[in-house]
Amino acid sequence: MTSPHAYTEAEQAAIYKVIAERRDMRHFLPTPIPTALLTKLLQAAHHAPSVGLMQPWRFIRVTNPELRQTIHTQVNEERIKTAQAIGEFDTTARMAEFMRLKVEGILDCGVVLIATLCDHREKHIFGRRTLPEMDMASVSCAIQNLWLAARAEGIGMGWVSMFDPEKLAKLLNIPNGAKPIAILCLGYVNSFYKEPMLVEEGWAKERPLSDMLMDNFWQHDEKSE
């Protein structure tokens, strides 16, 4: 049965296509993104669902070149620490393999945004009394909206999570109680990765949906151990 509220087949195909072809991008062109287009993308983010309509997302656009450089330095510091942690947990070879990966495009992309959780979140109880992390889930929905809208416009986006949130918060004068959760790189690209970059680079393999779907009760998963 087809719902009377369904979009046309062409509209549905476009939605599924942008979901399938979204990529976490690391390689960018320095071409600026027009202000009107950036506003359009951010408006898409702002249409995201949020628990209790709290809208906990805040975006900081970084336009100062020196500030962008400092952010890049902070990310590189964490990248090195992450590599060291991988070496301790896994092998030296895996650590070296990680260091060869390009993990961000902060100095290359057209726009850098910092996505943050707002302050004074404790007053929002609706939907968060037993699941306070729903504020994070709401901001993640906004980021995903931004990502899909960007891909539809032919703009690449990369989510960078390698940073110390306290150091970045101090750098950007983020108030107590608020928290940066993502450095977002947006920009034009020569091409989009045919597969997720980590798959193309041989770092990891995607698992099928069948591995993630259970019926009625949690099922023991030997693959995750």
Contacts in CASP RR format, 6 or more apart in sequence:
PFRMAT RR
TARGET T0000
AUTHOR 0000-0000-0000
METHOD contacts of the structure
MODEL  1
MTSPHAYTEAEQAAIYKVIAERRDMRHFLPTPIPTALLTKLLQAAHHAPS
VGLMQPWRFIRVTNPELRQTIHTQVNEERIKTAQAIGEFDTTARMAEFMR
LKVEGILDCGVVLIATLCDHREKHIFGRRTLPEMDMASVSCAIQNLWLAA
RAEGIGMGWVSMFDPEKLAKLLNIPNGAKPIAILCLGYVNSFYKEPMLVE
EGWAKERPLSDMLMDNFWQHDEKSE
6 12 0 8 1.000
7 15 0 8 1.000
14 152 0 8 1.000
18 148 0 8 1.000
18 151 0 8 1.000
18 152 0 8 1.000
19 148 0 8 1.000
21 151 0 8 1.000
21 192 0 8 1.000
22 147 0 8 1.000
22 148 0 8 1.000
22 151 0 8 1.000
23 151 0 8 1.000
23 156 0 8 1.000
23 192 0 8 1.000
23 193 0 8 1.000
23 196 0 8 1.000
23 197 0 8 1.000
24 157 0 8 1.000
24 158 0 8 1.000
24 159 0 8 1.000
24 196 0 8 1.000
24 197 0 8 1.000
25 156 0 8 1.000
25 157 0 8 1.000
25 158 0 8 1.000
25 185 0 8 1.000
25 187 0 8 1.000
25 189 0 8 1.000
25 192 0 8 1.000
25 193 0 8 1.000
25 197 0 8 1.000
26 102 0 8 1.000
26 103 0 8 1.000
26 104 0 8 1.000
26 105 0 8 1.000
26 158 0 8 1.000
26 185 0 8 1.000
26 197 0 8 1.000
27 102 0 8 1.000
27 105 0 8 1.000
27 108 0 8 1.000
27 189 0 8 1.000
27 190 0 8 1.000
28 105 0 8 1.000
28 108 0 8 1.000
28 109 0 8 1.000
28 110 0 8 1.000
28 156 0 8 1.000
28 185 0 8 1.000
28 187 0 8 1.000
28 188 0 8 1.000
28 189 0 8 1.000
29 108 0 8 1.000
29 110 0 8 1.000
29 187 0 8 1.000
29 188 0 8 1.000
29 189 0 8 1.000
29 190 0 8 1.000
30 108 0 8 1.000
30 109 0 8 1.000
30 110 0 8 1.000
31 110 0 8 1.000
31 187 0 8 1.000
31 188 0 8 1.000
32 110 0 8 1.000
32 111 0 8 1.000
33 110 0 8 1.000
33 111 0 8 1.000
33 155 0 8 1.000
33 186 0 8 1.000
33 187 0 8 1.000
33 188 0 8 1.000
37 153 0 8 1.000
37 155 0 8 1.000
38 61 0 8 1.000
38 111 0 8 1.000
38 186 0 8 1.000
40 149 0 8 1.000
40 153 0 8 1.000
41 146 0 8 1.000
41 149 0 8 1.000
41 150 0 8 1.000
41 153 0 8 1.000
41 155 0 8 1.000
41 186 0 8 1.000
42 59 0 8 1.000
42 146 0 8 1.000
44 145 0 8 1.000
44 146 0 8 1.000
44 148 0 8 1.000
44 149 0 8 1.000
45 57 0 8 1.000
45 59 0 8 1.000
45 142 0 8 1.000
45 143 0 8 1.000
45 145 0 8 1.000
45 146 0 8 1.000
45 149 0 8 1.000
46 55 0 8 1.000
46 57 0 8 1.000
46 142 0 8 1.000
47 145 0 8 1.000
48 57 0 8 1.000
48 138 0 8 1.000
48 141 0 8 1.000
48 142 0 8 1.000
48 144 0 8 1.000
48 145 0 8 1.000
49 138 0 8 1.000
49 141 0 8 1.000
50 56 0 8 1.000
50 57 0 8 1.000
50 138 0 8 1.000
50 141 0 8 1.000
50 142 0 8 1.000
51 124 0 8 1.000
51 126 0 8 1.000
51 127 0 8 1.000
51 128 0 8 1.000
51 134 0 8 1.000
51 135 0 8 1.000
51 137 0 8 1.000
51 138 0 8 1.000
52 124 0 8 1.000
52 126 0 8 1.000
52 127 0 8 1.000
52 128 0 8 1.000
53 126 0 8 1.000
54 121 0 8 1.000
54 124 0 8 1.000
54 126 0 8 1.000
54 128 0 8 1.000
54 135 0 8 1.000
54 138 0 8 1.000
55 118 0 8 1.000
55 138 0 8 1.000
56 117 0 8 1.000
56 118 0 8 1.000
56 121 0 8 1.000
56 124 0 8 1.000
56 135 0 8 1.000
56 138 0 8 1.000
56 139 0 8 1.000
57 115 0 8 1.000
57 116 0 8 1.000
57 117 0 8 1.000
57 118 0 8 1.000
57 138 0 8 1.000
57 139 0 8 1.000
57 142 0 8 1.000
57 143 0 8 1.000
58 115 0 8 1.000
58 116 0 8 1.000
58 117 0 8 1.000
58 118 0 8 1.000
58 178 0 8 1.000
59 113 0 8 1.000
59 114 0 8 1.000
59 115 0 8 1.000
59 116 0 8 1.000
60 113 0 8 1.000
60 114 0 8 1.000
60 116 0 8 1.000
60 172 0 8 1.000
60 174 0 8 1.000
61 111 0 8 1.000
61 112 0 8 1.000
61 113 0 8 1.000
62 68 0 8 1.000
62 71 0 8 1.000
62 112 0 8 1.000
62 113 0 8 1.000
62 114 0 8 1.000
67 171 0 8 1.000
67 172 0 8 1.000
68 106 0 8 1.000
68 107 0 8 1.000
68 112 0 8 1.000
69 107 0 8 1.000
70 171 0 8 1.000
71 106 0 8 1.000
71 112 0 8 1.000
71 163 0 8 1.000
71 168 0 8 1.000
71 171 0 8 1.000
71 183 0 8 1.000
72 104 0 8 1.000
72 106 0 8 1.000
72 107 0 8 1.000
74 163 0 8 1.000
74 164 0 8 1.000
74 167 0 8 1.000
74 168 0 8 1.000
74 171 0 8 1.000
75 103 0 8 1.000
75 104 0 8 1.000
75 106 0 8 1.000
75 160 0 8 1.000
75 162 0 8 1.000
75 163 0 8 1.000
75 183 0 8 1.000
77 164 0 8 1.000
78 162 0 8 1.000
78 163 0 8 1.000
78 164 0 8 1.000
79 99 0 8 1.000
79 103 0 8 1.000
79 104 0 8 1.000
79 162 0 8 1.000
82 98 0 8 1.000
82 162 0 8 1.000
83 95 0 8 1.000
83 98 0 8 1.000
83 99 0 8 1.000
84 95 0 8 1.000
86 94 0 8 1.000
86 95 0 8 1.000
86 98 0 8 1.000
87 94 0 8 1.000
87 95 0 8 1.000
97 203 0 8 1.000
98 203 0 8 1.000
101 197 0 8 1.000
101 198 0 8 1.000
101 201 0 8 1.000
101 203 0 8 1.000
102 197 0 8 1.000
103 160 0 8 1.000
103 162 0 8 1.000
104 158 0 8 1.000
104 160 0 8 1.000
104 162 0 8 1.000
104 183 0 8 1.000
104 185 0 8 1.000
105 158 0 8 1.000
105 160 0 8 1.000
105 185 0 8 1.000
106 112 0 8 1.000
106 160 0 8 1.000
106 183 0 8 1.000
106 185 0 8 1.000
108 185 0 8 1.000
109 185 0 8 1.000
109 186 0 8 1.000
109 187 0 8 1.000
110 185 0 8 1.000
110 186 0 8 1.000
110 187 0 8 1.000
110 188 0 8 1.000
111 185 0 8 1.000
111 186 0 8 1.000
111 187 0 8 1.000
112 183 0 8 1.000
112 184 0 8 1.000
112 185 0 8 1.000
112 186 0 8 1.000
113 183 0 8 1.000
113 184 0 8 1.000
113 186 0 8 1.000
114 168 0 8 1.000
114 172 0 8 1.000
114 180 0 8 1.000
114 182 0 8 1.000
114 183 0 8 1.000
114 184 0 8 1.000
115 139 0 8 1.000
115 142 0 8 1.000
115 143 0 8 1.000
115 180 0 8 1.000
115 181 0 8 1.000
115 182 0 8 1.000
115 183 0 8 1.000
115 184 0 8 1.000
116 139 0 8 1.000
116 174 0 8 1.000
116 178 0 8 1.000
116 179 0 8 1.000
116 180 0 8 1.000
116 181 0 8 1.000
117 135 0 8 1.000
117 136 0 8 1.000
117 139 0 8 1.000
117 177 0 8 1.000
117 178 0 8 1.000
117 179 0 8 1.000
117 181 0 8 1.000
118 178 0 8 1.000
119 175 0 8 1.000
119 176 0 8 1.000
119 177 0 8 1.000
119 178 0 8 1.000
120 177 0 8 1.000
121 128 0 8 1.000
121 132 0 8 1.000
121 135 0 8 1.000
121 177 0 8 1.000
124 135 0 8 1.000
127 134 0 8 1.000
128 134 0 8 1.000
128 135 0 8 1.000
136 181 0 8 1.000
139 181 0 8 1.000
139 182 0 8 1.000
143 159 0 8 1.000
143 182 0 8 1.000
143 184 0 8 1.000
146 157 0 8 1.000
146 184 0 8 1.000
147 157 0 8 1.000
147 158 0 8 1.000
147 159 0 8 1.000
150 156 0 8 1.000
150 157 0 8 1.000
150 186 0 8 1.000
151 157 0 8 1.000
151 192 0 8 1.000
154 188 0 8 1.000
154 189 0 8 1.000
154 192 0 8 1.000
155 186 0 8 1.000
155 187 0 8 1.000
155 188 0 8 1.000
155 189 0 8 1.000
156 186 0 8 1.000
156 187 0 8 1.000
156 188 0 8 1.000
156 189 0 8 1.000
156 192 0 8 1.000
157 184 0 8 1.000
157 185 0 8 1.000
157 186 0 8 1.000
157 187 0 8 1.000
158 184 0 8 1.000
158 185 0 8 1.000
158 186 0 8 1.000
159 182 0 8 1.000
159 183 0 8 1.000
159 184 0 8 1.000
160 182 0 8 1.000
160 183 0 8 1.000
160 184 0 8 1.000
160 185 0 8 1.000
161 181 0 8 1.000
161 182 0 8 1.000
161 183 0 8 1.000
163 180 0 8 1.000
163 183 0 8 1.000
165 179 0 8 1.000
165 180 0 8 1.000
165 181 0 8 1.000
168 174 0 8 1.000
168 180 0 8 1.000
168 183 0 8 1.000
169 178 0 8 1.000
169 179 0 8 1.000
169 180 0 8 1.000
172 180 0 8 1.000
174 180 0 8 1.000
193 200 0 8 1.000
194 200 0 8 1.000
196 206 0 8 1.000
198 204 0 8 1.000
199 205 0 8 1.000
199 206 0 8 1.000
207 223 0 8 1.000
211 221 0 8 1.000
211 223 0 8 1.000
END
